[in-house]
Amino acid sequence: MKTSIKTLVAGAALAALSFAGAASAAWPERPVTIIVPAGAGGGTDGTARLLAKQLQDELKQPFNVINNGQGGGIVGHTQISTARPDGYTLGIVYNYYQWKMMGQADINHTMFTPIAMYNVDPAALLVNVNSPFKTGKEALDAIKADPGKYKIGCGGACGGSWHIPNAEIFIKYGINPARPVMVPSAGGALSNQDLASGGLDLAVGSLPEGKPLIEAGKLRALYVISPSRQGAPFQDVPTAKEAIGIDMEGGAFRMVAGPKGLPADIARILETTLEKIWKSQEFQDGMKQRNFGTKWLSSKDTVAFMQQHEKSLSETMKALGLAK
């Protein structure tokens, strides 16, 4: 009996689909790359390596961290978004939308398959230990009365993850965020050193970055932009709501994502595995030892978070006069 060409083609297509499904279901069958859009030794690198170690333990394949901090993170984010969507190239995505607003790169949430958020480090407002400002309210009242009088360190690049949340606080407090003198630096450590030496009046940043100088008695934190106080040694730092009556969360965030088009079954395996890891004592202890905040959002909630990040950052960057 002759078999028609149509039957052969249909059979081959069915076999190919079955093979593709089986291959996807077997993921991962070989090592996986995790792109970190930052240099080795920093917070993004450190959290990625914690995850990679436990992903390897859970999924029985190597998860290799590759650092690419070129372009301030733009190149690494681009590599994640343009990778082949087969589950073998993933990445850590962090605050990214400022690049679009400043005309540097059109990176947005539609370019990724978000898997889960695992970390938020809230921004804080810091002063020299000898500052006349003893509370967040005193500081913001003074800035509101004469915004051009004070030099405020951006804790890195102005328009970054520490500056933007504090700028939102300023707006909510009735301060034009474009009026204060904001001073960029090569990173949070340098900004904090300038504050400790008297070169700045205030600085925005994170509590972990400020920890060495806070513990040395050189700096004080006036508030942290978080719904709740942080753990030791920062348990005495009030939230923005406690200090100035503004209930808000803002700072640096980190999430695991793949390129757009990542197969749904692979995304589900990753999300389920990452949630198990995030809840583990090993991960929680590892993050705590490094003073990183922990926050879990599912894939669906991470998408909503990214959309809100883009909306609020767009509004704030325009108010700052930094949008192109």
C-alpha positions as CSV (number, residue, x, y, z in Angstrom):
1,M,0.0,0.0,0.0
2,K,1.3,3.4,-0.9
3,T,1.5,6.1,1.7
4,S,0.5,9.5,0.5
5,I,3.0,12.4,0.8
6,K,0.4,14.3,2.8
7,T,0.3,11.5,5.4
8,L,4.1,11.4,5.6
9,V,4.4,15.2,6.1
10,A,1.7,15.1,8.8
11,G,3.4,12.2,10.5
12,A,6.8,14.0,10.4
13,A,5.3,17.2,11.8
14,L,3.6,15.2,14.6
15,A,6.9,13.5,15.4
16,A,8.7,16.8,15.5
17,L,6.2,18.3,17.8
18,S,6.4,15.3,20.1
19,F,10.2,15.5,20.1
20,A,10.1,19.3,20.9
21,G,7.7,18.6,23.7
22,A,9.9,15.9,25.1
23,A,13.0,18.0,24.8
24,S,11.3,20.9,26.5
25,A,10.0,18.7,29.3
26,A,13.5,17.3,29.9
27,W,15.0,20.8,30.5
28,P,17.7,21.4,31.5
29,E,19.8,18.8,29.6
30,R,23.0,20.8,29.6
31,P,24.6,23.8,31.5
32,V,22.6,27.0,31.8
33,T,24.1,30.5,31.6
34,I,23.0,33.3,33.9
35,I,24.0,36.7,32.6
36,V,24.6,39.3,35.3
37,P,24.6,42.8,33.9
38,A,27.2,44.0,36.4
39,G,30.7,43.4,37.4
40,A,31.9,40.6,39.7
41,G,31.8,41.2,43.5
42,G,28.8,43.5,43.6
43,G,25.3,42.9,44.9
44,T,23.8,41.7,41.7
45,D,26.7,39.3,41.2
46,G,26.4,38.0,44.8
47,T,22.7,37.3,44.7
48,A,23.0,35.6,41.3
49,R,25.7,33.3,42.6
50,L,23.5,32.3,45.6
51,L,20.7,31.4,43.2
52,A,23.0,29.6,40.7
53,K,24.4,27.4,43.4
54,Q,21.0,26.3,44.5
55,L,19.6,26.0,41.0
56,Q,22.4,23.6,40.2
57,D,21.6,21.6,43.4
58,E,17.9,21.4,42.5
59,L,18.1,20.9,38.7
60,K,21.3,18.8,38.5
61,Q,23.0,20.9,35.8
62,P,25.6,23.7,36.1
63,F,24.2,27.2,36.2
64,N,27.2,29.4,35.2
65,V,27.2,33.1,36.0
66,I,28.6,35.4,33.3
67,N,29.3,39.0,34.2
68,N,28.8,41.8,31.7
69,G,28.5,45.2,33.2
70,Q,29.4,47.2,30.0
71,G,27.4,50.3,29.4
72,G,26.3,50.5,33.0
73,G,24.3,47.3,32.5
74,I,22.8,48.1,29.2
75,V,24.8,45.5,27.3
76,G,24.0,42.7,29.7
77,H,20.3,43.4,29.7
78,T,20.4,43.5,25.9
79,Q,22.1,40.1,25.8
80,I,19.4,38.6,28.1
81,S,16.6,40.0,25.9
82,T,18.1,38.9,22.6
83,A,19.3,35.4,23.7
84,R,17.8,32.3,22.1
85,P,14.6,31.5,24.1
86,D,15.4,27.9,24.8
87,G,16.0,28.1,28.6
88,Y,19.8,27.9,28.4
89,T,20.4,31.7,28.7
90,L,18.7,33.5,31.6
91,G,19.7,36.6,33.4
92,I,19.2,39.0,36.4
93,V,17.2,42.1,35.5
94,Y,17.3,45.1,37.7
95,N,16.2,48.8,37.5
96,Y,16.3,49.4,33.8
97,Y,13.8,51.9,32.5
98,Q,15.9,55.0,33.2
99,W,17.9,54.1,30.1
100,K,14.8,54.5,27.8
101,M,13.9,57.8,29.5
102,M,17.4,59.2,29.1
103,G,17.5,58.1,25.4
104,Q,20.3,55.5,26.0
105,A,18.5,52.2,25.2
106,D,14.9,51.1,24.6
107,I,14.8,48.4,27.2
108,N,11.3,47.5,28.5
109,H,9.4,44.7,30.1
110,T,8.0,43.3,26.8
111,M,11.6,42.2,25.8
112,F,11.7,39.6,28.6
113,T,9.9,36.6,30.1
114,P,9.9,37.5,33.8
115,I,10.2,34.5,36.0
116,A,10.2,35.9,39.6
117,M,11.4,38.8,41.7
118,Y,13.6,37.7,44.7
119,N,15.1,40.9,46.1
120,V,14.4,44.5,46.9
121,D,16.9,46.7,48.7
122,P,15.0,49.9,49.7
123,A,16.5,53.3,49.3
124,A,17.3,55.5,52.3
125,L,18.2,59.1,53.1
126,L,21.6,59.5,54.9
127,V,23.3,62.4,56.7
128,N,26.6,63.0,58.5
129,V,26.4,62.0,62.1
130,N,27.0,65.7,63.0
131,S,24.2,67.0,60.7
132,P,21.7,69.4,62.3
133,F,19.0,67.2,60.8
134,K,17.9,64.6,63.5
135,T,14.8,63.4,61.7
136,G,13.6,62.9,58.1
137,K,11.0,65.6,58.7
138,E,13.6,68.2,59.7
139,A,15.6,67.4,56.6
140,L,12.7,67.6,54.1
141,D,11.3,70.7,55.7
142,A,14.7,72.4,55.3
143,I,15.0,71.2,51.6
144,K,11.5,72.4,50.9
145,A,12.2,75.8,52.3
146,D,15.4,76.3,50.4
147,P,16.0,73.4,47.9
148,G,19.1,74.9,46.3
149,K,21.0,75.3,49.5
150,Y,21.9,71.6,50.0
151,K,24.1,69.3,48.1
152,I,22.7,65.8,48.0
153,G,24.7,62.8,46.8
154,C,23.0,60.5,44.3
155,G,24.6,57.3,45.7
156,G,25.9,56.6,42.2
157,A,24.4,58.0,38.9
158,C,21.7,60.6,39.3
159,G,18.5,59.0,37.9
160,G,19.5,55.7,39.4
161,S,17.8,53.3,41.9
162,W,18.5,55.4,45.0
163,H,17.9,58.8,43.5
164,I,14.5,58.1,41.9
165,P,12.6,56.8,45.0
166,N,13.9,59.7,47.0
167,A,12.8,62.1,44.2
168,E,9.4,60.5,44.4
169,I,9.4,61.2,48.1
170,F,10.3,64.8,47.4
171,I,7.4,65.1,45.0
172,K,5.0,63.7,47.5
173,Y,6.3,66.0,50.2
174,G,5.8,69.1,47.9
175,I,9.4,69.6,46.9
176,N,10.3,70.2,43.2
177,P,12.8,67.3,42.7
178,A,14.7,69.3,40.1
179,R,15.6,72.1,42.5
180,P,18.0,70.4,45.0
181,V,21.7,70.2,43.9
182,M,22.2,66.5,43.2
183,V,25.7,65.2,43.0
184,P,26.6,62.1,41.0
185,S,29.4,59.7,41.9
186,A,31.0,56.5,40.8
187,G,29.0,54.5,43.3
188,G,27.4,54.5,46.7
189,A,30.6,54.0,48.6
190,L,32.2,57.1,47.2
191,S,29.0,59.1,47.8
192,N,28.9,58.0,51.4
193,Q,32.6,58.9,51.9
194,D,31.9,62.4,50.6
195,L,29.1,62.7,53.0
196,A,31.2,61.5,55.9
197,S,34.0,64.0,55.1
198,G,31.6,66.9,54.9
199,G,31.5,67.3,51.1
200,L,27.8,66.7,51.0
201,D,24.9,67.7,53.2
202,L,22.8,64.5,52.6
203,A,23.0,61.4,50.4
204,V,20.6,58.9,49.1
205,G,21.6,55.2,49.0
206,S,21.0,51.9,50.6
207,L,21.5,50.8,54.2
208,P,23.8,47.9,53.3
209,E,26.1,50.3,51.4
210,G,26.0,52.7,54.3
211,K,26.6,50.1,56.9
212,P,30.4,50.4,57.3
213,L,30.2,54.2,58.0
214,I,27.0,53.9,60.0
215,E,28.7,51.3,62.3
216,A,31.8,53.5,62.4
217,G,29.7,56.4,63.8
218,K,30.2,58.6,60.7
219,L,26.7,58.5,59.2
220,R,23.1,58.3,60.3
221,A,20.0,57.1,58.3
222,L,16.9,59.3,58.6
223,Y,14.5,56.9,56.9
224,V,14.2,53.9,54.7
225,I,11.7,53.8,51.8
226,S,10.1,50.5,52.8
227,P,6.7,49.4,54.2
228,S,8.5,47.9,57.2
229,R,11.7,48.5,59.2
230,Q,14.8,46.5,58.1
231,G,16.4,43.8,60.2
232,A,19.5,44.1,62.4
233,P,21.6,46.3,62.4
234,F,19.0,48.7,60.9
235,Q,16.0,48.0,63.1
236,D,16.1,51.5,64.6
237,V,15.9,53.3,61.2
238,P,12.3,54.5,60.7
239,T,10.3,53.9,57.6
240,A,9.3,56.8,55.4
241,K,5.8,56.5,56.7
242,E,7.0,56.7,60.3
243,A,9.4,59.6,59.6
244,I,7.4,61.8,57.2
245,G,4.0,60.2,56.8
246,I,4.6,58.8,53.2
247,D,3.9,55.1,52.8
248,M,6.0,53.9,49.9
249,E,8.5,51.2,48.7
250,G,11.3,52.0,46.4
251,G,14.9,51.1,45.7
252,A,16.9,48.5,43.8
253,F,15.2,45.4,42.7
254,R,16.4,42.1,41.2
255,M,14.5,39.5,39.3
256,V,15.3,36.4,37.2
257,A,14.1,36.6,33.6
258,G,14.6,35.0,30.2
259,P,14.3,36.4,26.7
260,K,10.8,37.0,25.3
261,G,9.3,33.7,24.0
262,L,10.7,31.4,26.7
263,P,8.6,28.2,26.6
264,A,5.9,28.2,29.2
265,D,6.8,24.8,30.6
266,I,10.4,25.9,31.2
267,A,9.2,29.1,32.8
268,R,7.0,27.1,35.2
269,I,9.9,24.8,36.2
270,L,12.0,27.8,36.9
271,E,9.4,29.7,38.9
272,T,8.5,26.7,41.0
273,T,12.2,25.9,41.6
274,L,13.1,29.5,42.4
275,E,10.2,29.8,44.9
276,K,11.5,26.7,46.7
277,I,15.0,28.2,46.8
278,W,13.7,31.6,48.0
279,K,11.9,29.9,50.9
280,S,14.9,27.8,51.9
281,Q,16.9,28.6,55.0
282,E,20.1,28.5,53.0
283,F,19.0,31.3,50.7
284,Q,17.4,33.4,53.4
285,D,20.6,33.1,55.6
286,G,22.8,33.8,52.6
287,M,20.9,37.0,51.8
288,K,20.8,38.1,55.4
289,Q,24.5,37.6,55.9
290,R,25.1,40.0,53.0
291,N,22.5,42.5,54.2
292,F,20.3,42.0,51.1
293,G,16.5,42.4,51.4
294,T,14.3,39.6,50.3
295,K,11.0,40.0,48.4
296,W,9.1,37.3,46.4
297,L,6.9,38.1,43.5
298,S,5.5,35.4,41.1
299,S,5.9,35.7,37.4
300,K,2.5,37.4,37.0
301,D,3.1,39.8,39.8
302,T,6.6,40.6,38.5
303,V,5.1,41.6,35.1
304,A,2.7,44.0,37.0
305,F,5.6,45.3,39.0
306,M,7.7,46.0,35.9
307,Q,4.8,47.9,34.3
308,Q,4.4,50.0,37.4
309,H,8.1,50.6,37.5
310,E,8.1,52.0,34.0
311,K,5.0,54.2,34.7
312,S,6.3,55.7,37.9
313,L,9.9,56.2,36.8
314,S,8.7,57.8,33.6
315,E,6.7,60.4,35.6
316,T,9.6,61.0,38.0
317,M,12.2,61.4,35.3
318,K,10.1,64.0,33.6
319,A,9.7,65.9,36.8
320,L,13.5,65.8,37.3
321,G,14.1,67.1,33.8
322,L,16.2,64.0,33.0
323,A,13.9,62.6,30.3
324,K,14.9,62.9,26.7
